[in-house]
């Protein structure tokens, strides 16, 4: 079971990273909610981790509007929205 979960984790993380990279390349407005990416290595890594979490959330729920977390439409999404919001305040 642990192996199966790990095998799924890697592609999920890769997809989230790709979603973030696409958003950065296209200067998506929802990124402004997260603030300007810092230049220091540790700060930059922390910002990217946060932004990746939000990108994964947006991808999962098909959010296309400019606000970072969109509109909550289900109890499950409310839980995930709270987790994503906690990453950036």
DRENKE-86125 format. One record per atom (N, C-alpha, C): residue number from 1; residue in one letter; atom name; y, z, x negated. Coordinates in nm, 4 decimals. Example, Ala and Ser with C-alpha at 12.3 -4.5 7.8 and 13.67 -1.06 7.14 Angstrom:
+-----+------+------+----------+----------+----------+
: seq : type : atom :       yy :       zz :       xx :
+-----+------+------+----------+----------+----------+
:   1 :    A :    N :  -0.5690 :   0.7800 :  -1.3190 :
:   1 :    A :   CA :  -0.4500 :   0.7800 :  -1.2300 :
:   1 :    A :    C :  -0.3300 :   0.7800 :  -1.3200 :
:   2 :    S :    N :  -0.2250 :   0.7080 :  -1.2850 :
:   2 :    S :   CA :  -0.1060 :   0.7140 :  -1.3670 :
:   2 :    S :    C :   0.0030 :   0.7870 :  -1.2900 :
+-----+------+------+----------+----------+----------+
// end
This chain:
+-----+------+------+----------+----------+----------+
: seq : type : atom :       yy :       zz :       xx :
+-----+------+------+----------+----------+----------+
:   1 :    X :    N :  -0.1184 :   0.0000 :  -0.0820 :
:   1 :    X :   CA :   0.0000 :   0.0000 :   0.0000 :
:   1 :    X :    C :   0.1258 :   0.0000 :  -0.0871 :
:   2 :    X :    N :   0.1266 :   0.0845 :  -0.1894 :
:   2 :    X :   CA :   0.2422 :   0.0927 :  -0.2786 :
:   2 :    X :    C :   0.2686 :  -0.0426 :  -0.3451 :
:   3 :    X :    N :   0.1623 :  -0.1073 :  -0.3880 :
:   3 :    X :   CA :   0.1761 :  -0.2384 :  -0.4521 :
:   3 :    X :    C :   0.2358 :  -0.3402 :  -0.3553 :
:   4 :    X :    N :   0.1863 :  -0.3393 :  -0.2322 :
:   4 :    X :   CA :   0.2363 :  -0.4325 :  -0.1315 :
:   4 :    X :    C :   0.3853 :  -0.4093 :  -0.1048 :
:   5 :    X :    N :   0.4264 :  -0.2846 :  -0.0981 :
:   5 :    X :   CA :   0.5682 :  -0.2535 :  -0.0770 :
:   5 :    X :    C :   0.6521 :  -0.2994 :  -0.1956 :
:   6 :    X :    N :   0.6013 :  -0.2778 :  -0.3155 :
:   6 :    X :   CA :   0.6743 :  -0.3209 :  -0.4345 :
:   6 :    X :    C :   0.6874 :  -0.4730 :  -0.4385 :
:   7 :    X :    N :   0.5817 :  -0.5427 :  -0.4022 :
:   7 :    X :   CA :   0.5852 :  -0.6889 :  -0.4026 :
:   7 :    X :    C :   0.6890 :  -0.7429 :  -0.3043 :
:   8 :    X :    N :   0.7098 :  -0.6734 :  -0.1945 :
:   8 :    X :   CA :   0.8096 :  -0.7162 :  -0.0963 :
:   8 :    X :    C :   0.9508 :  -0.6773 :  -0.1392 :
:   9 :    X :    N :   0.9609 :  -0.5694 :  -0.2109 :
:   9 :    X :   CA :   1.0914 :  -0.5198 :  -0.2532 :
:   9 :    X :    C :   1.1639 :  -0.6204 :  -0.3434 :
:  10 :    X :    N :   1.0925 :  -0.6772 :  -0.4363 :
:  10 :    X :   CA :   1.1540 :  -0.7690 :  -0.5327 :
:  10 :    X :    C :   1.2187 :  -0.8892 :  -0.4632 :
:  11 :    X :    N :   1.1482 :  -0.9625 :  -0.3760 :
:  11 :    X :   CA :   1.2139 :  -1.0758 :  -0.3108 :
:  11 :    X :    C :   1.3289 :  -1.0341 :  -0.2185 :
:  12 :    X :    N :   1.3177 :  -0.9186 :  -0.1563 :
:  12 :    X :   CA :   1.4273 :  -0.8696 :  -0.0709 :
:  12 :    X :    C :   1.5509 :  -0.8447 :  -0.1555 :
:  13 :    X :    N :   1.5336 :  -0.7797 :  -0.2694 :
:  13 :    X :   CA :   1.6470 :  -0.7542 :  -0.3580 :
:  13 :    X :    C :   1.7055 :  -0.8843 :  -0.4129 :
:  14 :    X :    N :   1.6191 :  -0.9789 :  -0.4454 :
:  14 :    X :   CA :   1.6669 :  -1.1077 :  -0.4962 :
:  14 :    X :    C :   1.7474 :  -1.1815 :  -0.3895 :
:  15 :    X :    N :   1.7022 :  -1.1773 :  -0.2658 :
:  15 :    X :   CA :   1.7761 :  -1.2425 :  -0.1573 :
:  15 :    X :    C :   1.9114 :  -1.1756 :  -0.1371 :
:  16 :    X :    N :   1.9147 :  -1.0435 :  -0.1393 :
:  16 :    X :   CA :   2.0416 :  -0.9710 :  -0.1226 :
:  16 :    X :    C :   2.1385 :  -1.0070 :  -0.2343 :
:  17 :    X :    N :   2.0889 :  -1.0143 :  -0.3571 :
:  17 :    X :   CA :   2.1733 :  -1.0535 :  -0.4711 :
:  17 :    X :    C :   2.2262 :  -1.1956 :  -0.4521 :
:  18 :    X :    N :   2.1418 :  -1.2851 :  -0.4045 :
:  18 :    X :   CA :   2.1842 :  -1.4234 :  -0.3811 :
:  18 :    X :    C :   2.2901 :  -1.4303 :  -0.2714 :
:  19 :    X :    N :   2.2730 :  -1.3503 :  -0.1666 :
:  19 :    X :   CA :   2.3734 :  -1.3460 :  -0.0587 :
:  19 :    X :    C :   2.5075 :  -1.2977 :  -0.1131 :
:  20 :    X :    N :   2.5047 :  -1.1956 :  -0.1967 :
:  20 :    X :   CA :   2.6282 :  -1.1457 :  -0.2564 :
:  20 :    X :    C :   2.6903 :  -1.2507 :  -0.3472 :
:  21 :    X :    N :   2.6104 :  -1.3140 :  -0.4306 :
:  21 :    X :   CA :   2.6634 :  -1.4167 :  -0.5210 :
:  21 :    X :    C :   2.7288 :  -1.5308 :  -0.4432 :
:  22 :    X :    N :   2.6678 :  -1.5695 :  -0.3325 :
:  22 :    X :   CA :   2.7255 :  -1.6748 :  -0.2483 :
:  22 :    X :    C :   2.8588 :  -1.6289 :  -0.1893 :
:  23 :    X :    N :   2.8625 :  -1.5042 :  -0.1422 :
:  23 :    X :   CA :   2.9866 :  -1.4505 :  -0.0860 :
:  23 :    X :    C :   3.0967 :  -1.4455 :  -0.1921 :
:  24 :    X :    N :   3.0617 :  -1.4057 :  -0.3133 :
:  24 :    X :   CA :   3.1598 :  -1.4010 :  -0.4215 :
:  24 :    X :    C :   3.2090 :  -1.5406 :  -0.4575 :
:  25 :    X :    N :   3.1177 :  -1.6341 :  -0.4683 :
:  25 :    X :   CA :   3.1533 :  -1.7725 :  -0.5012 :
:  25 :    X :    C :   3.2477 :  -1.8312 :  -0.3968 :
:  26 :    X :    N :   3.2212 :  -1.7981 :  -0.2706 :
:  26 :    X :   CA :   3.3009 :  -1.8524 :  -0.1607 :
:  26 :    X :    C :   3.4166 :  -1.7613 :  -0.1203 :
:  27 :    X :    N :   3.4406 :  -1.6547 :  -0.1969 :
:  27 :    X :   CA :   3.5505 :  -1.5604 :  -0.1718 :
:  27 :    X :    C :   3.5561 :  -1.5174 :  -0.0249 :
:  28 :    X :    N :   3.4431 :  -1.4723 :   0.0255 :
:  28 :    X :   CA :   3.4358 :  -1.4298 :   0.1651 :
:  28 :    X :    C :   3.5266 :  -1.3090 :   0.1890 :
:  29 :    X :    N :   3.5965 :  -1.3111 :   0.3007 :
:  29 :    X :   CA :   3.6970 :  -1.2079 :   0.3286 :
:  29 :    X :    C :   3.6374 :  -1.0691 :   0.3482 :
:  30 :    X :    N :   3.5116 :  -1.0594 :   0.3870 :
:  30 :    X :   CA :   3.4532 :  -0.9270 :   0.4074 :
:  30 :    X :    C :   3.4460 :  -0.8475 :   0.2776 :
:  31 :    X :    N :   3.4491 :  -0.9162 :   0.1654 :
:  31 :    X :   CA :   3.4441 :  -0.8470 :   0.0356 :
:  31 :    X :    C :   3.5687 :  -0.7629 :   0.0098 :
:  32 :    X :    N :   3.6816 :  -0.7969 :   0.0728 :
:  32 :    X :   CA :   3.8037 :  -0.7192 :   0.0509 :
:  32 :    X :    C :   3.7885 :  -0.5758 :   0.0989 :
:  33 :    X :    N :   3.7024 :  -0.5538 :   0.1963 :
:  33 :    X :   CA :   3.6758 :  -0.4188 :   0.2460 :
:  33 :    X :    C :   3.6211 :  -0.3300 :   0.1346 :
:  34 :    X :    N :   3.5518 :  -0.3901 :   0.0411 :
:  34 :    X :   CA :   3.4884 :  -0.3147 :  -0.0669 :
:  34 :    X :    C :   3.5813 :  -0.2919 :  -0.1854 :
:  35 :    X :    N :   3.6997 :  -0.3508 :  -0.1808 :
:  35 :    X :   CA :   3.7944 :  -0.3358 :  -0.2906 :
:  35 :    X :    C :   3.7695 :  -0.4381 :  -0.4005 :
:  36 :    X :    N :   3.8599 :  -0.4409 :  -0.4942 :
:  36 :    X :   CA :   3.8500 :  -0.5332 :  -0.6070 :
:  36 :    X :    C :   3.7361 :  -0.4916 :  -0.6986 :
:  37 :    X :    N :   3.6514 :  -0.5849 :  -0.7375 :
:  37 :    X :   CA :   3.5437 :  -0.5490 :  -0.8303 :
:  37 :    X :    C :   3.6016 :  -0.4942 :  -0.9604 :
:  38 :    X :    N :   3.5558 :  -0.3776 :  -1.0043 :
:  38 :    X :   CA :   3.6057 :  -0.3195 :  -1.1285 :
:  38 :    X :    C :   3.5586 :  -0.3978 :  -1.2513 :
:  39 :    X :    N :   3.6245 :  -0.3732 :  -1.3624 :
:  39 :    X :   CA :   3.5893 :  -0.4460 :  -1.4845 :
:  39 :    X :    C :   3.4990 :  -0.3667 :  -1.5779 :
:  40 :    X :    N :   3.4997 :  -0.2348 :  -1.5689 :
:  40 :    X :   CA :   3.4133 :  -0.1543 :  -1.6545 :
:  40 :    X :    C :   3.2671 :  -0.1752 :  -1.6194 :
:  41 :    X :    N :   3.1790 :  -0.1696 :  -1.7181 :
:  41 :    X :   CA :   3.0374 :  -0.1990 :  -1.6917 :
:  41 :    X :    C :   2.9721 :  -0.1054 :  -1.5900 :
:  42 :    X :    N :   2.9945 :   0.0232 :  -1.6002 :
:  42 :    X :   CA :   2.9319 :   0.1171 :  -1.5058 :
:  42 :    X :    C :   2.9933 :   0.1040 :  -1.3666 :
:  43 :    X :    N :   3.1255 :   0.0937 :  -1.3621 :
:  43 :    X :   CA :   3.1936 :   0.0799 :  -1.2343 :
:  43 :    X :    C :   3.1568 :  -0.0516 :  -1.1671 :
:  44 :    X :    N :   3.1484 :  -0.1559 :  -1.2477 :
:  44 :    X :   CA :   3.1123 :  -0.2879 :  -1.1963 :
:  44 :    X :    C :   2.9701 :  -0.2864 :  -1.1398 :
:  45 :    X :    N :   2.8793 :  -0.2217 :  -1.2086 :
:  45 :    X :   CA :   2.7402 :  -0.2127 :  -1.1617 :
:  45 :    X :    C :   2.7327 :  -0.1348 :  -1.0306 :
:  46 :    X :    N :   2.8097 :  -0.0261 :  -1.0199 :
:  46 :    X :   CA :   2.8108 :   0.0531 :  -0.8965 :
:  46 :    X :    C :   2.8699 :  -0.0277 :  -0.7815 :
:  47 :    X :    N :   2.9786 :  -0.1016 :  -0.8091 :
:  47 :    X :   CA :   3.0401 :  -0.1845 :  -0.7056 :
:  47 :    X :    C :   2.9416 :  -0.2914 :  -0.6593 :
:  48 :    X :    N :   2.8754 :  -0.3535 :  -0.7536 :
:  48 :    X :   CA :   2.7802 :  -0.4602 :  -0.7192 :
:  48 :    X :    C :   2.6637 :  -0.4059 :  -0.6368 :
:  49 :    X :    N :   2.6167 :  -0.2880 :  -0.6690 :
:  49 :    X :   CA :   2.5078 :  -0.2271 :  -0.5920 :
:  49 :    X :    C :   2.5527 :  -0.2048 :  -0.4471 :
:  50 :    X :    N :   2.6722 :  -0.1536 :  -0.4305 :
:  50 :    X :   CA :   2.7282 :  -0.1326 :  -0.2973 :
:  50 :    X :    C :   2.7424 :  -0.2655 :  -0.2237 :
:  51 :    X :    N :   2.8008 :  -0.3632 :  -0.2890 :
:  51 :    X :   CA :   2.8234 :  -0.4940 :  -0.2278 :
:  51 :    X :    C :   2.6914 :  -0.5622 :  -0.1927 :
:  52 :    X :    N :   2.5901 :  -0.5426 :  -0.2730 :
:  52 :    X :   CA :   2.4583 :  -0.6002 :  -0.2449 :
:  52 :    X :    C :   2.3985 :  -0.5385 :  -0.1194 :
:  53 :    X :    N :   2.4172 :  -0.4080 :  -0.1022 :
:  53 :    X :   CA :   2.3679 :  -0.3396 :   0.0178 :
:  53 :    X :    C :   2.4358 :  -0.3967 :   0.1421 :
:  54 :    X :    N :   2.5659 :  -0.4163 :   0.1356 :
:  54 :    X :   CA :   2.6393 :  -0.4721 :   0.2492 :
:  54 :    X :    C :   2.5966 :  -0.6169 :   0.2736 :
:  55 :    X :    N :   2.5777 :  -0.6938 :   0.1677 :
:  55 :    X :   CA :   2.5334 :  -0.8328 :   0.1824 :
:  55 :    X :    C :   2.3958 :  -0.8390 :   0.2488 :
:  56 :    X :    N :   2.3063 :  -0.7490 :   0.2108 :
:  56 :    X :   CA :   2.1733 :  -0.7455 :   0.2711 :
:  56 :    X :    C :   2.1823 :  -0.7106 :   0.4198 :
:  57 :    X :    N :   2.2670 :  -0.6148 :   0.4525 :
:  57 :    X :   CA :   2.2880 :  -0.5757 :   0.5918 :
:  57 :    X :    C :   2.3405 :  -0.6947 :   0.6734 :
:  58 :    X :    N :   2.4426 :  -0.7623 :   0.6184 :
:  58 :    X :   CA :   2.5005 :  -0.8781 :   0.6877 :
:  58 :    X :    C :   2.3957 :  -0.9875 :   0.7081 :
:  59 :    X :    N :   2.3133 :  -1.0102 :   0.6072 :
:  59 :    X :   CA :   2.2084 :  -1.1110 :   0.6163 :
:  59 :    X :    C :   2.1055 :  -1.0727 :   0.7218 :
:  60 :    X :    N :   2.0633 :  -0.9491 :   0.7204 :
:  60 :    X :   CA :   1.9605 :  -0.9039 :   0.8147 :
:  60 :    X :    C :   2.0050 :  -0.9197 :   0.9589 :
:  61 :    X :    N :   2.1320 :  -0.8863 :   0.9860 :
:  61 :    X :   CA :   2.1806 :  -0.8890 :   1.1234 :
:  61 :    X :    C :   2.2610 :  -1.0151 :   1.1569 :
:  62 :    X :    N :   2.2635 :  -1.1113 :   1.0683 :
:  62 :    X :   CA :   2.3289 :  -1.2382 :   1.0963 :
:  62 :    X :    C :   2.4782 :  -1.2256 :   1.1227 :
:  63 :    X :    N :   2.5430 :  -1.1368 :   1.0508 :
:  63 :    X :   CA :   2.6858 :  -1.1132 :   1.0722 :
:  63 :    X :    C :   2.7653 :  -1.2261 :   1.0080 :
:  64 :    X :    N :   2.8470 :  -1.2898 :   1.0879 :
:  64 :    X :   CA :   2.9247 :  -1.4039 :   1.0406 :
:  64 :    X :    C :   3.0760 :  -1.3782 :   1.0468 :
:  65 :    X :    N :   3.1176 :  -1.2686 :   1.1080 :
:  65 :    X :   CA :   3.2604 :  -1.2403 :   1.1214 :
:  65 :    X :    C :   3.3139 :  -1.1783 :   0.9932 :
:  66 :    X :    N :   3.4468 :  -1.1798 :   0.9736 :
:  66 :    X :   CA :   3.5048 :  -1.1341 :   0.8471 :
:  66 :    X :    C :   3.4930 :  -0.9838 :   0.8173 :
:  67 :    X :    N :   3.4749 :  -0.9005 :   0.9189 :
:  67 :    X :   CA :   3.4626 :  -0.7577 :   0.8898 :
:  67 :    X :    C :   3.3287 :  -0.7326 :   0.8203 :
:  68 :    X :    N :   3.3279 :  -0.6382 :   0.7294 :
:  68 :    X :   CA :   3.2097 :  -0.6172 :   0.6450 :
:  68 :    X :    C :   3.0822 :  -0.5912 :   0.7240 :
:  69 :    X :    N :   3.0890 :  -0.5056 :   0.8256 :
:  69 :    X :   CA :   2.9668 :  -0.4646 :   0.8934 :
:  69 :    X :    C :   2.9537 :  -0.5155 :   1.0363 :
:  70 :    X :    N :   3.0507 :  -0.5896 :   1.0837 :
:  70 :    X :   CA :   3.0399 :  -0.6503 :   1.2157 :
:  70 :    X :    C :   3.0310 :  -0.5498 :   1.3286 :
:  71 :    X :    N :   2.9706 :  -0.5913 :   1.4387 :
:  71 :    X :   CA :   2.9568 :  -0.5100 :   1.5592 :
:  71 :    X :    C :   2.8123 :  -0.4640 :   1.5728 :
:  72 :    X :    N :   2.7942 :  -0.3354 :   1.5982 :
:  72 :    X :   CA :   2.6598 :  -0.2789 :   1.6140 :
:  72 :    X :    C :   2.6068 :  -0.3144 :   1.7523 :
:  73 :    X :    N :   2.4839 :  -0.3669 :   1.7553 :
:  73 :    X :   CA :   2.4262 :  -0.4119 :   1.8818 :
:  73 :    X :    C :   2.2941 :  -0.3466 :   1.9182 :
:  74 :    X :    N :   2.2390 :  -0.2594 :   1.8332 :
:  74 :    X :   CA :   2.1114 :  -0.1955 :   1.8652 :
:  74 :    X :    C :   2.1040 :  -0.0592 :   1.7960 :
:  75 :    X :    N :   2.0154 :   0.0278 :   1.8445 :
:  75 :    X :   CA :   2.0000 :   0.1578 :   1.7787 :
:  75 :    X :    C :   1.9577 :   0.1447 :   1.6316 :
:  76 :    X :    N :   1.8679 :   0.0513 :   1.6026 :
:  76 :    X :   CA :   1.8234 :   0.0313 :   1.4639 :
:  76 :    X :    C :   1.9400 :  -0.0152 :   1.3771 :
:  77 :    X :    N :   2.0198 :  -0.1054 :   1.4308 :
:  77 :    X :   CA :   2.1345 :  -0.1542 :   1.3550 :
:  77 :    X :    C :   2.2350 :  -0.0420 :   1.3310 :
:  78 :    X :    N :   2.2482 :   0.0493 :   1.4259 :
:  78 :    X :   CA :   2.3406 :   0.1619 :   1.4087 :
:  78 :    X :    C :   2.2998 :   0.2471 :   1.2888 :
:  79 :    X :    N :   2.1709 :   0.2691 :   1.2724 :
:  79 :    X :   CA :   2.1206 :   0.3464 :   1.1580 :
:  79 :    X :    C :   2.1490 :   0.2719 :   1.0275 :
:  80 :    X :    N :   2.1178 :   0.1426 :   1.0254 :
:  80 :    X :   CA :   2.1417 :   0.0622 :   0.9053 :
:  80 :    X :    C :   2.2911 :   0.0498 :   0.8749 :
:  81 :    X :    N :   2.3725 :   0.0408 :   0.9791 :
:  81 :    X :   CA :   2.5172 :   0.0322 :   0.9608 :
:  81 :    X :    C :   2.5708 :   0.1596 :   0.8951 :
:  82 :    X :    N :   2.5200 :   0.2734 :   0.9376 :
:  82 :    X :   CA :   2.5629 :   0.4005 :   0.8781 :
:  82 :    X :    C :   2.5247 :   0.4068 :   0.7303 :
:  83 :    X :    N :   2.4066 :   0.3604 :   0.6972 :
:  83 :    X :   CA :   2.3640 :   0.3577 :   0.5565 :
:  83 :    X :    C :   2.4536 :   0.2660 :   0.4737 :
:  84 :    X :    N :   2.4806 :   0.1475 :   0.5265 :
:  84 :    X :   CA :   2.5655 :   0.0525 :   0.4548 :
:  84 :    X :    C :   2.7073 :   0.1079 :   0.4417 :
:  85 :    X :    N :   2.7612 :   0.1662 :   0.5469 :
:  85 :    X :   CA :   2.8967 :   0.2227 :   0.5426 :
:  85 :    X :    C :   2.9065 :   0.3354 :   0.4397 :
:  86 :    X :    N :   2.8017 :   0.4132 :   0.4265 :
:  86 :    X :   CA :   2.8029 :   0.5231 :   0.3293 :
:  86 :    X :    C :   2.8108 :   0.4742 :   0.1856 :
:  87 :    X :    N :   2.7766 :   0.3486 :   0.1618 :
:  87 :    X :   CA :   2.7821 :   0.2978 :   0.0245 :
:  87 :    X :    C :   2.9254 :   0.2711 :  -0.0215 :
:  88 :    X :    N :   3.0148 :   0.2420 :   0.0746 :
:  88 :    X :   CA :   3.1517 :   0.2131 :   0.0330 :
:  88 :    X :    C :   3.2566 :   0.3006 :   0.0997 :
:  89 :    X :    N :   3.2143 :   0.3943 :   0.1808 :
:  89 :    X :   CA :   3.3110 :   0.4865 :   0.2409 :
:  89 :    X :    C :   3.3314 :   0.4570 :   0.3789 :
+-----+------+------+----------+----------+----------+
// end
